[in-house]
Structure formats: structure tokens, C-alpha cells
Amino acid sequence: MASIFAISRCSASAYQRAIDYQSRPQRFHSLSSRAAKSRFIRLNNLTRNCSLSSNAAPFIVADDEKYSNKQVISITPRLYDYILANVREPPILRQLREETANMRGSQMQVSPDQAQLLAMLVQILGAERCIELGVYTGYSSLAVALVLPESGCLVACERDARSLEVAKRYYELAGVSHKVSVKHGLAADVLKSMISSGETCSYDFAFVDAEKRMNQEYFELLLQLVNDAKTVSIRNFNQTLMADKRVSTSMCSSLIFTALTLLVNLVFVNHAIFWT
């Protein structure tokens, strides 16, 4: 369990929940069900491995053999502050982030480093038509809209009207409202409507941060919107080649950055769907 928590950023709220749970009168031996005991063990590991100290070591040695005892980066508050200090966050995004911090559900907001990565992926792919499911107050969708070309389009879907009003206000403030098609409603219904309207195979990029239990349905619907027959046939061909022992194959990225190599725009892969 140590290695699992080491590669996940531990929040103060999660740590505090674990402390509160452990302080209750019921202890391990008094727990009746196997599931309850398993949860207790996980929380115990969480309190042991999630460090709130700014002086915490930036790595641990993984205790699982499958990691070959490698040093695993642990995202401590000190390291995460360093990451955020090196994010190029436009003033309008910072303003939105700070306003959202005072709203209910603010923990759902995409972080600046995640939004910067999303925007970079859109640029790398040369995407012009994008979809986002689960907009909340619009931080990630605004980051994407800012890097889209003037002719670009982002379908931004959100079921909460109050949050969506904040997003729409910031699209206007940022001067990108002409690039954003706002959809108020359930994500699956919006996608089905787009498919019925003949928009299949017309999008380049999709980002999903909506109802987690619906991910499988979102995936199947989005494949109809971002996949075309040519892409499917090429992917099938690649799978055939990989399984054919008579030949040697190699698939590599077509773009290399000075400080960062992203295996995104792979040969024969020209559409993308990202999840959080």
C-alpha cells in the first residue's frame, strides 16, 4: 500500500478524514466485516504515508517487487508548490480559480498544472473541435478555449446551472465565448443529441470529468464522435501487425519537446479522449 499512496498526491482533507476515523472507539479487532477491516488498514496506511510536513522527503523506495525497489516520486505539499510555481497561468484563469475556491464543490476544479497539460495536448494534436463533459465553473474548458484557433469549437457540457453561469461569465471575460458551445444538461443526453444531429466523426479531442459511474457509456458515445472509419481500420491494422511474429514493429512519437517528451500523437493515432 505504501507504493500506491506514494504515487498519489495526498490532500489534507483525506488525511484528516483518516485521522478522525481512526480516533473512533471502534478499533480493528472490533470490526465485524472483512470490508470494514480492509478499510481500516487502508486508512492506517494513509496516515502513515501521507506527509503534511513541508520537509518531507520527495521520494520513497517502493516496497512492492513489481517496482524493482525503484525510488518513487511522492508529491508532497512542498514539491507540489514547486510545480505550481512553474505553471504559466493566465490572469483570467487565476481569477476564475480564486473565485471558485470559495464555492461549494471547489475540490472538483481542475488544478493549474492539469489545465496547462490539457491545453498543451490540444495544441500538440492541432485539435479544432473539442468536447468537455463536466465543466463545473469552466477552468479546464477555458484553458482549452484559450488555445483553440479562432475557427475552433469547444462543446462544454455541465448539468449544474449555477456553476455553468460562472463558466459562461468567464468565457465572455476572456473573449472566447464565440468558440464555446455551452450545453446545459446530462452529458449522455447531450452526446446522444449530437450523434442524432449528424456530428459523428467530426471531433478531435474529448476531456471527461463528469459522473464516474457513467464513464463506460460516455466512452462508447464519444468514440462515435471522435473516431472515423479510417482511424478504426488503421488501429485494427496496427493490432494485426503487433500480433504477427513474422515481422518486427516499432511505434514512436512524432513530436519531441526540449524538456518534455509526450507520447501523444503516435503514428496512426490521430484522435484523443482523456479522463480524470
C-alpha positions as CSV (number, residue, x, y, z in Angstrom):
1,M,0.0,0.0,0.0
2,A,2.9,2.4,0.6
3,S,3.8,2.5,-3.0
4,I,0.2,3.2,-4.0
5,F,-0.1,6.2,-1.8
6,A,3.4,7.4,-2.7
7,I,2.4,8.0,-6.3
8,S,-0.8,9.8,-5.4
9,R,-0.9,13.4,-4.0
10,C,-2.4,13.2,-0.5
11,S,-4.7,16.0,0.4
12,A,-5.0,17.4,3.9
13,S,-8.7,16.7,3.9
14,A,-8.2,13.0,3.1
15,Y,-5.5,12.8,5.8
16,Q,-7.8,14.4,8.3
17,R,-10.7,12.0,7.5
18,A,-8.3,9.1,8.1
19,I,-7.3,10.5,11.5
20,D,-10.9,11.1,12.5
21,Y,-11.9,7.6,11.5
22,Q,-9.0,6.0,13.5
23,S,-9.8,8.0,16.6
24,R,-13.3,6.5,16.9
25,P,-13.9,3.9,19.7
26,Q,-14.2,1.0,17.2
27,R,-10.8,-0.4,16.6
28,F,-9.6,-3.1,14.2
29,H,-10.5,-6.2,16.3
30,S,-14.0,-4.9,17.0
31,L,-14.8,-4.6,13.3
32,S,-17.1,-7.3,12.1
33,S,-16.8,-7.4,8.3
34,R,-13.8,-8.1,6.1
35,A,-14.6,-4.9,4.1
36,A,-14.6,-2.8,7.3
37,K,-11.2,-4.2,8.4
38,S,-9.8,-3.7,4.9
39,R,-10.9,0.0,5.0
40,F,-9.3,0.4,8.4
41,I,-6.0,-0.9,7.1
42,R,-6.1,1.4,4.1
43,L,-6.7,4.4,6.3
44,N,-3.9,3.4,8.6
45,N,-1.6,3.3,5.7
46,L,-2.9,6.6,4.5
47,T,-2.0,8.3,7.8
48,R,1.4,6.7,7.8
49,N,2.4,7.6,4.2
50,C,0.7,10.9,3.6
51,S,3.0,13.6,4.9
52,L,1.8,17.1,5.7
53,S,5.3,18.3,6.5
54,S,7.0,20.7,4.0
55,N,10.3,19.0,5.0
56,A,9.1,15.5,3.9
57,A,11.4,13.5,1.6
58,P,10.5,13.9,-2.1
59,F,10.6,10.1,-2.7
60,I,10.4,6.7,-1.1
61,V,11.7,3.3,-2.1
62,A,8.7,1.2,-3.3
63,D,8.3,-1.9,-1.2
64,D,6.5,-3.8,-4.0
65,E,8.7,-6.2,-6.1
66,K,6.9,-5.2,-9.3
67,Y,8.5,-1.7,-8.9
68,S,12.0,-3.3,-8.6
69,N,12.7,-1.3,-5.5
70,K,12.8,1.9,-7.5
71,Q,12.6,5.4,-6.0
72,V,9.0,6.6,-6.5
73,I,8.3,10.3,-6.5
74,S,6.0,11.3,-3.7
75,I,4.1,14.6,-4.4
76,T,4.4,16.4,-1.1
77,P,3.0,19.8,-0.5
78,R,6.5,21.3,-0.9
79,L,7.0,19.6,-4.3
80,Y,3.5,20.5,-5.4
81,D,4.1,24.1,-4.5
82,Y,7.2,24.0,-6.8
83,I,5.2,22.5,-9.6
84,L,2.5,25.2,-9.3
85,A,5.2,27.9,-9.2
86,N,6.3,26.8,-12.7
87,V,2.9,26.8,-14.3
88,R,2.0,29.5,-16.8
89,E,-1.4,30.5,-15.6
90,P,-3.1,33.4,-17.4
91,P,-4.5,36.1,-15.1
92,I,-8.1,35.3,-16.2
93,L,-7.6,31.6,-15.2
94,R,-6.2,32.6,-11.8
95,Q,-9.1,35.0,-11.3
96,L,-11.6,32.1,-12.0
97,R,-9.7,29.7,-9.8
98,E,-9.7,32.1,-6.9
99,E,-13.4,32.8,-7.2
100,T,-14.2,29.1,-7.5
101,A,-12.2,28.3,-4.3
102,N,-15.0,30.0,-2.3
103,M,-17.7,27.9,-3.9
104,R,-19.3,24.6,-2.9
105,G,-17.6,21.7,-4.5
106,S,-14.4,23.7,-5.3
107,Q,-12.4,20.5,-4.9
108,M,-13.8,19.4,-8.3
109,Q,-11.9,22.2,-10.1
110,V,-9.0,21.1,-12.3
111,S,-5.7,22.2,-10.9
112,P,-3.5,24.7,-12.9
113,D,-0.9,22.0,-13.8
114,Q,-3.6,19.7,-15.2
115,A,-5.2,22.6,-17.2
116,Q,-1.8,23.5,-18.6
117,L,-1.3,19.9,-19.7
118,L,-4.7,19.7,-21.3
119,A,-4.1,22.9,-23.3
120,M,-0.7,21.6,-24.4
121,L,-2.3,18.4,-25.6
122,V,-4.9,20.3,-27.7
123,Q,-2.1,22.3,-29.3
124,I,0.1,19.2,-30.0
125,L,-2.8,17.4,-31.6
126,G,-3.8,20.5,-33.6
127,A,-7.3,20.0,-32.4
128,E,-10.0,22.4,-33.6
129,R,-13.2,20.7,-32.4
130,C,-13.3,19.6,-28.8
131,I,-15.7,18.2,-26.2
132,E,-15.6,18.6,-22.4
133,L,-18.0,16.7,-20.2
134,G,-18.2,18.1,-16.7
135,V,-17.3,21.8,-16.9
136,Y,-18.1,22.9,-13.4
137,T,-17.1,26.6,-13.3
138,G,-15.1,26.3,-16.5
139,Y,-11.4,26.3,-15.5
140,S,-10.3,23.5,-17.8
141,S,-12.6,24.4,-20.6
142,L,-11.4,28.0,-20.6
143,A,-7.8,26.8,-20.7
144,V,-8.7,24.8,-23.8
145,A,-10.7,27.5,-25.4
146,L,-7.8,30.0,-25.0
147,V,-5.5,27.9,-27.2
148,L,-8.1,26.9,-29.8
149,P,-7.8,28.7,-33.2
150,E,-10.4,31.4,-33.9
151,S,-12.3,28.9,-36.0
152,G,-12.2,26.3,-33.2
153,C,-15.2,25.0,-31.3
154,L,-15.5,23.5,-27.8
155,V,-18.7,21.8,-26.7
156,A,-18.9,22.4,-22.9
157,C,-21.4,20.3,-21.1
158,E,-22.5,20.8,-17.5
159,R,-25.6,19.7,-15.6
160,D,-25.4,22.3,-12.8
161,A,-26.9,25.6,-13.9
162,R,-25.3,27.7,-11.2
163,S,-21.7,26.5,-12.0
164,L,-22.4,26.9,-15.7
165,E,-23.3,30.6,-15.2
166,V,-19.9,31.2,-13.7
167,A,-18.2,29.5,-16.6
168,K,-20.2,31.5,-19.2
169,R,-19.3,34.7,-17.5
170,Y,-15.6,33.9,-17.7
171,Y,-15.8,32.8,-21.4
172,E,-17.1,36.3,-22.0
173,L,-14.4,38.0,-19.9
174,A,-11.7,36.0,-21.7
175,G,-13.2,36.8,-25.2
176,V,-13.6,33.2,-26.1
177,S,-17.4,32.8,-25.9
178,H,-17.6,32.5,-29.7
179,K,-15.5,29.3,-29.5
180,V,-17.6,27.7,-26.8
181,S,-21.0,25.9,-27.4
182,V,-22.5,25.6,-23.9
183,K,-24.7,22.6,-23.2
184,H,-26.8,22.5,-20.0
185,G,-27.9,19.0,-19.3
186,L,-26.8,15.4,-18.6
187,A,-23.7,14.5,-20.5
188,A,-25.0,11.3,-22.0
189,D,-28.1,13.1,-23.3
190,V,-26.0,15.8,-24.9
191,L,-23.8,13.3,-26.6
192,K,-26.8,11.3,-28.0
193,S,-28.3,14.5,-29.3
194,M,-25.0,15.4,-31.1
195,I,-24.9,11.9,-32.7
196,S,-28.5,12.2,-33.8
197,S,-27.7,15.6,-35.3
198,G,-25.1,14.0,-37.6
199,E,-22.0,15.2,-35.8
200,T,-20.3,11.7,-35.7
201,C,-16.6,11.6,-36.7
202,S,-16.3,15.4,-36.5
203,Y,-14.4,16.0,-33.3
204,D,-10.7,15.8,-32.5
205,F,-10.4,15.8,-28.7
206,A,-12.6,15.0,-25.7
207,F,-12.0,15.5,-22.0
208,V,-14.2,13.7,-19.4
209,D,-14.6,14.9,-15.8
210,A,-18.3,14.0,-15.2
211,E,-20.2,11.3,-13.4
212,K,-17.7,8.5,-12.9
213,R,-20.3,5.7,-13.0
214,M,-21.2,6.8,-16.5
215,N,-17.7,6.6,-17.9
216,Q,-18.4,3.4,-19.9
217,E,-21.4,5.0,-21.7
218,Y,-19.5,8.2,-22.2
219,F,-16.7,6.3,-23.8
220,E,-18.9,4.4,-26.3
221,L,-20.7,7.6,-27.3
222,L,-17.5,9.7,-27.6
223,L,-16.0,7.0,-29.8
224,Q,-18.7,7.7,-32.3
225,L,-17.9,11.5,-32.2
226,V,-14.1,11.4,-32.4
227,N,-13.5,8.1,-34.3
228,D,-13.9,7.7,-38.0
229,A,-13.8,4.6,-40.1
230,K,-10.3,5.3,-41.4
231,T,-8.9,5.6,-37.9
232,V,-10.6,2.4,-36.8
233,S,-9.2,0.5,-39.8
234,I,-5.7,1.8,-39.2
235,R,-5.8,0.8,-35.5
236,N,-7.0,-2.7,-36.4
237,F,-4.2,-2.9,-38.9
238,N,-1.7,-1.9,-36.2
239,Q,-3.1,-4.6,-33.9
240,T,-2.7,-7.2,-36.7
241,L,0.9,-6.2,-37.2
242,M,1.7,-6.3,-33.5
243,A,0.4,-9.9,-33.3
244,D,2.3,-11.1,-36.4
245,K,5.5,-12.7,-35.2
246,R,6.9,-12.7,-38.8
247,V,7.8,-9.0,-38.7
248,S,9.4,-6.6,-36.3
249,T,7.5,-3.4,-35.5
250,S,8.2,-0.1,-33.8
251,M,5.8,2.7,-32.9
252,C,7.2,6.1,-31.9
253,S,6.1,9.6,-31.2
254,S,6.4,12.3,-33.9
255,L,7.0,15.2,-31.7
256,I,9.8,15.8,-29.2
257,F,10.0,18.8,-26.8
258,T,13.2,20.2,-25.3
259,A,12.3,19.4,-21.7
260,L,9.4,17.0,-22.1
261,T,8.6,14.1,-24.4
262,L,4.9,13.3,-24.6
263,L,3.8,10.1,-26.3
264,V,0.6,11.6,-27.6
265,N,0.5,12.0,-31.3
266,L,1.5,8.4,-32.1
267,V,1.8,7.1,-35.6
268,F,-1.7,6.2,-36.8
269,V,-3.4,7.6,-33.7
270,N,-4.9,11.0,-34.6
271,H,-7.8,11.3,-32.1
272,A,-7.8,11.5,-28.3
273,I,-10.1,11.1,-25.3
274,F,-8.8,12.0,-21.9
275,W,-10.3,11.2,-18.5
276,T,-9.9,12.3,-14.9
